[in-house]
Amino acid sequence: MLNSVNQITMIPYISFIQIFHLCNAIHLILFKKLLIAIIIPIPQTQIFNQQLIQINLLQQIERTKNQIKKKQIQNNNKIRQSDKRSRWTQKQDEELIQQINQIGIENYKQIKVQNKTGSQVYFRLRNVYYLNIEKFKQLQKFQ
């Protein structure tokens, strides 16, 4: 009789532990599924990924627009600088031509025929001028 009582009392005790572990396992599985469902819902992630892709594309478009604007500004600045240089070289050319006319260098006519405009004229004239600067200084002393 005692054995049967112990067996009857033992069965619910063992089954309670088993049921507890089973419930605990079910709870963990459901909780993990809920976590997965909360963190990575499949349809929402696709929409979210598409939105991220669209945002990235928009950012790339803005970056390229900004780069194009910067390049245009740089090109405009280069054009302005080259205009200033060409104006400056033309003025310098005129001054050098006057100075060379005063000195009377024979190479001047050849340089004028070869290149009529641009910075090459200036640099050639300038080289002629610096080569003959001593003569120019001497002529200025006499004047």
C-alpha positions in Angstrom: 0.0 0.0 0.0 2.8 2.4 0.8 4.5 1.6 -2.5 1.4 2.4 -4.4 1.0 5.7 -2.5 4.6 6.7 -3.2 4.2 5.8 -6.9 1.0 7.8 -7.1 2.6 10.8 -5.4 5.8 10.5 -7.4 4.0 10.5 -10.8 2.5 13.9 -10.4 5.7 15.3 -9.0 7.8 14.0 -12.0 5.1 15.0 -14.4 5.0 18.5 -12.9 8.8 18.9 -13.5 8.4 17.6 -17.0 5.5 19.9 -17.6 7.4 22.8 -16.2 10.4 22.1 -18.5 8.1 21.6 -21.4 6.3 24.9 -20.7 9.6 26.6 -20.2 10.8 25.3 -23.6 7.6 26.3 -25.3 7.8 29.7 -23.8 11.4 30.2 -25.0 10.6 29.0 -28.5 7.6 31.3 -28.7 9.6 34.2 -27.2 12.4 33.7 -29.7 9.9 33.5 -32.5 8.3 36.7 -31.2 11.8 38.3 -31.0 12.5 37.3 -34.6 9.1 38.5 -35.7 9.7 41.9 -33.9 13.3 42.3 -35.1 13.0 41.0 -38.7 9.5 40.9 -40.0 9.9 39.8 -43.6 7.5 42.1 -45.5 8.6 45.1 -43.5 12.3 44.4 -44.1 11.7 44.3 -47.8 10.0 47.7 -47.6 12.7 49.0 -45.3 15.4 47.8 -47.6 13.7 49.4 -50.6 13.5 52.7 -48.7 17.2 52.4 -47.8 18.0 51.8 -51.4 16.0 54.8 -52.5 17.6 56.9 -49.8 21.1 55.8 -50.9 20.2 56.5 -54.6 19.0 60.0 -53.7 22.1 60.6 -51.7 24.3 59.5 -54.6 22.4 61.7 -56.9 22.9 64.7 -54.6 26.6 63.9 -54.3 27.0 63.7 -58.1 25.0 67.0 -58.5 27.3 68.6 -55.9 30.4 67.3 -57.6 29.2 68.6 -61.0 28.5 72.0 -59.4 32.0 72.0 -57.9 33.6 71.1 -61.2 31.6 73.8 -63.0 32.7 76.3 -60.4 36.3 75.2 -60.7 36.1 75.4 -64.5 34.5 78.9 -64.3 37.3 80.0 -61.9 39.9 78.6 -64.3 38.3 80.4 -67.2 38.3 83.6 -65.2 41.9 83.1 -64.2 42.9 82.4 -67.8 41.0 85.6 -68.9 42.9 87.6 -66.3 46.1 86.0 -67.5 45.4 86.7 -71.1 44.5 90.3 -70.3 47.6 90.7 -68.2 49.8 89.1 -70.9 48.3 91.3 -73.6 49.1 94.4 -71.5 52.5 93.0 -70.8 53.0 92.2 -74.5 52.1 95.8 -75.4 54.5 97.2 -72.9 57.2 94.8 -74.0 56.6 95.7 -77.6 57.0 99.4 -76.8 60.2 98.7 -74.9 61.5 96.4 -77.6 60.7 99.0 -80.2 62.7 101.5 -78.2 65.6 99.1 -78.0 65.2 98.1 -81.6 65.8 94.3 -81.5 65.9 92.4 -84.8 64.3 89.2 -83.3 61.2 91.1 -82.5 59.8 91.1 -86.1 60.4 87.3 -86.4 58.6 86.7 -83.1 55.7 88.9 -84.2 55.3 87.0 -87.4 55.5 83.5 -85.8 52.9 84.1 -83.0 50.5 87.0 -83.2 48.6 86.4 -79.9 48.6 84.5 -76.6 50.9 83.8 -73.8 53.6 82.3 -76.1 54.2 85.7 -77.5 54.5 87.1 -74.0 57.0 84.4 -72.9 59.1 84.8 -76.1 59.0 88.6 -75.8 59.8 88.4 -72.1 62.8 86.1 -72.8 64.1 88.5 -75.4 63.5 91.3 -73.0 65.4 89.7 -70.2 68.2 88.7 -72.5 68.6 92.3 -73.5 67.7 93.9 -70.2 71.2 95.2 -69.8 70.9 97.0 -73.1 67.5 98.4 -72.0 69.0 99.6 -68.7 71.9 101.2 -70.5 69.5 103.0 -72.9 67.4 104.2 -70.0 70.5 105.7 -68.4 71.1 107.7 -71.6 67.5 108.9 -71.8 
